Amino acid sequence: MLRSFAVVGLLALLASPGQAEPFRLIVTDLEPPLVPNSVMDLALDLGYFERENVDVELVRVQQTPLAVTALQAGEGEMANIGVDSALQLVGRGQLDIMAVTSPSKSLSFMIVARDGIDSPGDLDGKRFGIGRVGSVDASLSAAVLDANGVDFDGLEQVALGQPAARAQALLAGQIDATTMSLGTWTTLPDKTGLHVLIDQDAYFDAAPVVNKVNVVTADVLENRRDDVVAVVTALTKLSRDIAADPAIWVDAMSKARPDIERSNLEALAQSYARSWSVNGGLSAKSLETTATWNFQSEDLADIEPFPLSRWVDFTVADDVLAKIGTEADLDPADR
């Protein structure tokens, strides 16, 4: 069942006496996204939540701020939100939350350039499209290019807004390179004269910053822990099944997103081979790197850095892994 958080309260009142309360999962996409985060939609569609005996309902909102608002209003038990927002909520004492899993760790960013720019070093002095000064794509790309020996500040940075606008500017020759997601690149109808300069795996290796996590409040973790474990179990099992057989994702997404050509979904599935959170998506090393990176941003400048134990609960994922084992080679379960 899908519903807007604005009507959750009314529907809850209509539930019959004694009926188990649904576990409401707040997601920030109005339709299944073309990224591994789609497992939250597909776990419902494919019956993975049901098989773990948890009645999950998706509460759809647009972007993290509304997800936070819904969580604060008690309109959901779990929310998929940006790590930066989670750190701000905890650091400012606005909401007592803990991250318990990350179905999609990265933004699947890559750097795309015009033909003739054959290596990162060829970007010196060139025009690089960014969302805005200080945007996530700009900050992460600065770290990635620095790791590749390129002085990001030495580039001509052109603020162009959303990825689609940057892609069009790249095609028109107004810029020489830009950052875009794998989904944007794959579904770009015309790639003439363009190529991937740094792919999504190399990008994440250079800037292993976790973008979003699923959080629950301390109250939910205490009083509905079994449901939290069941939800994380379902997401982890589906992620493993897709990693083993990408056709599961392609078939399910073809039904959920008929607007996307199957060939594009197949290309995305192939590119996501290393991206599925087969162990819950909580690498302590990556989360430490992520927190350090975020604490250096302007948005968190007023917050004293604090340890992972303040905002991450590894015990839920560890309970899941104790039951189903740990997958090697993908998604480090370091603690």
N, C-alpha and C positions, 0 to 999 in steps of 0.2 A: 504494500500500500504506500502511495506517495502522497504527501500533503504539505501545504505551506505551514510554517510554524505559527502563523497568525490564527489558524483554526484548531491547533492542537488541543488547547484547553477545552473548547466546546466539545470536541469529539471524545475527549477523556471522560467528560461528565456523562456521556451517553453509554459508556461501557457498563455491561451488566455487573451486578454485585458479585464479588468473589472471583471475577475474571482476572487472570494474571495481567499485570500492567505490561504494555508493550515496551520494548527497549528502543528508544528513539535515537537514531543516528543522524546527526546534522551534517549535511554535505554542502559544499559550496559550488556545485555545478547544477544547472537546471536540466541537464541531460547527461548521460554517461560520457565522461571526458575521454579523449583519445590518448590516455596515459595510464600507467598501472593503477592509479587511484580508482579506475573504473571497477576494480574488484569489489568495491563497496556496493555498487549497483548490481553487479553480476552475481554476487553471493546471494542476493535476494532473489534475482530472476532464476538462478539455477538451483535454488533450494539448499544452499550450503548452511544458511542460518537455521533453517527448519531442521536440518539433520543434526544440528547441535542443540536442538530443543530450546531455541531462543526466538521469541517473536519480535523481529526487528521491523521498524518502520523508518523509512527515510524522510527526513525533514529537509526540504530543498530551500536554500537561500542563495543569494549572490554574494560571493566573496567573504573573506574572513571576518570583517567587522560585523556583518549581520549574523554570522555564526556565533560570534562571541555574545552578541546581544541576546540571541535565542538561548544560549547556554546560561547566561546570567539570569534570564527570566524563568528558568526552569522548564523550558520548552523542549528539552532533549537531555538524554543521559550521557551522550558522547558526541564530540564534535571534531571534525577534521579542520584544523586551523594552522595558520602560519606560525613557525617557531618564534619569530620576532614578537608576535602578539602574545604567545604563551609566556615568553620571558617578561614582557611588560606587565601582564596581569599578575604574575607571581611577584615580580620585583617591586611593584607598587602596592601590593597587598589588596588588589581589587577582586581577586577570585582565587580560591585555593584549588588548583587543578594539578593533575599529574598526566604526563604523556605515557601511554601504555602500548602504543604500536605506531608504525608509520607504513601504511600500505603503499605509498609512493614517496621515496626518499628525495628524489631530485626533480628539478623542473625539466629534465631532459633537454637542457640547453646545448646548442652547438654554435660554432661560428662559421658563417657562410661568407664567401668572398667572390668577387668577380674573377673570371679567368685571367690569368696573367699574374695573379698573386698566389704563388705556388707554395710558400712557406710563411709561418708567422712573421719572420723577419722582414718579409716584403711589405708588411703593413706600415713600416716606419714612414711617418709623414703623411699617411693616407687618411681619408675621411671615414670615420667609424660611426655608424648609426647607433644611438642609444635611446632608451625610453625617455629618460630625463636625467639631469644631473643628480647623482645619488640614488638612482633606481637600482633595484636588485640586479637587473641584467647588466647595468654598467659596473656595479661594484664587483660582481662575480667575474665578469669578463676582464676587469682590471687585474684580478688575482691570477686568472688563467693565462693571460698574455704575459704577465710578469714572470710566471713560471716558465714561459717559452721565450724569455729574453727580450720581450717587447715593452718599452716604456709607454704605458697607456696614456699618461699625461702628455706625452709627446705627439699623440695622434690628434687630428682635428675631429673633435667629438661633435656630432650633429644630433640634437634632440628631436626625435620624430614621433614619439608616442608609442602606440601599440605595435606588436610584431608585424601585423599585416601591413601597416603603413611603412615600416622599415623595409619589409620585403619588396614592396612596390618601388620604394626609392632606390633600392639596390638594383632592381631590374631596369630602372630608368637611367642608371648611371650617375645618380645624384650622390651616392656614397660608394665606397669601395668594399666595405664589409660591415657585417652587423651580427648580433646575436639573435637567434630565434629558436623556438622549440622544435623538437623532432617532428611533432605533429604538424606545425606550420610548414616546415620544409617538405614533408612528405605529401601534403595536400596542395602544395603550390602548383597551380596549373601549368605554369611556364617556368622552366629552370634554365632556359637558354642563356649561356654565358656565365652561369654560376656553378659553384661547386662547394662541397663541404671542406673547410680548411682545418677545423678541429672538431672531431665528432663528439657525440654525447658522452661516450665512455671516457675519452681523454679529458674532456671538459670537467667531468665530475672527479676524475682522479686528481686533477690540478686544483680543484676547489670543491672538496668533499663536504659541501654544506647541505644539510638536510633542510628541505623547504617546509614541509608540513608534517604534522603529527596528529594522531587521534588522542584527545585528552578527555578525562572524566574528572568530575569534582571529587573531593575527598569523601563526601557523603555517599556518592554513587559507588565509589571504590569499596567503602566499608559495608554498605547495605545491599549492594547488588553485584558483589564480586563474581559470583558464579556466572551471571549474565555477561559481565565484562570479559571473563575468560572464554566463554562460549563464542562471543563475537570475534575475539582475536583468533581463536582456534579456526573458525570458519574462514576468515580472511587469509590466514596462513595456509590452510589446506588448499584453498582455491589458487592462491599464488603458486604453490608447489605444483598443482595439477597443470596450470597454464605453462609454467616453466618447462615441464616435462612434455607437454603437448600444446604448442601455441595455437593449434587449430581450435581449441576450446574457446580461446579468446576471440579469434576471428569469427567463428560461427555465432557466438553470443553477441558480439558487437555488430555483426551484420544485421541482426534482428533489432538491436537497440538503436542503431544508428544507420538506417537505410539510406541516409543522405551521403554516406561515405562509400566510395567504391571499394569493393572487396580487395582489389589489388593493392590499394593503399593500406588497408587494414593488415594484409599479409606482410607488406613491407615494414609496417610499424611493429608487428609481432616479432619479426626477425630482428629488428633493431633493439627490441626490449629484452633480448635473451638474457642479459645480466642484471636486469632491473627489478625483477620480482622479489618481493619481501618474503622469501621462503622461510626466514627465521624470525619474522616479526618486525624487521626493519629498524631495530634499535641497537646500533653499534655505538658503544660508549666513546670510542675514539672519534667517530664522525660527529657525534653530538657535542663532544667537548670542543672540537674545531668549530662547529656551528655556533655554539654559545659564545666562544671567544670572538668570532667574526661579528656576531650581532652586537656584543657589548661595545664594540668599537664604533658602532654607527651613531648618528646624531639622535635617532629616536630613543636610544637607551643610554644617552650620555649622562643622565641624571641618576642612573641606577648602578649601585655597587655590584660588581659581578658576584654571583653566588654559585654554589656547586650543583652538579647534576641531581643530587639527592633531593634538592628543593623542587624540582619540576619533572623528574623522570622516575617512573616506577618500573623497574625491570622484572619484578616478581610475577606479574601477570604473564608476560611472554615466557619467562622461565618455567612457569607452571605448564604452559602449553607445550614447550619443548621437552619437558620431562615426560609428557604423555606420548608425543609423536616423534621424538628424536630431533636431532639437528642435522640440517642439510649442509654438506661440505661445499666449499668453493664459492658459494654465493652468499651475499647478505651476512657479513660477519656477526656472530653473536657474542662478541667480546664484551666483557663487563669490567 
